[in-house]
Amino acid sequence: WDAFDECITDLTWCPAQRYVILYDHADIFAQAEPTQYQIALDILNSAKEYWEANHIPLKFLVINK
């Protein structure tokens, strides 16, 4: 999970004025690994706060089947 956190908070290789992350079929992960799924959501929320503190909006869309 540390690498995932670093990947979504270090986007210097892809500079932008805003970011959108699309997480498709999230329900499959949530059903199979509910604890890990919650960790992923926590990391995404932390990343959103990180980017917003730097005045760069980050939105993530969680889509189920």
C-alpha positions, 0 to 999 in steps of 0.5 A: 500500500505504501507504493500505491500511496506514493504513486498517487501523491507523486504525479510529477511525471504527469503535471496537471491542473486537476486529476481524476481517478476512475476505479471500475468494478470496485465491488469485486474488490470490496466483496473479496477483500473488504479490509483491503478495500477500505485501506484503498479508500482511505489512501484515496481520501488521503491523496485527495486531501494532499492534492487539495492542500496543494490547490490541485483538485483530485476526484475519484470515481468508484464504479461498481458493476 
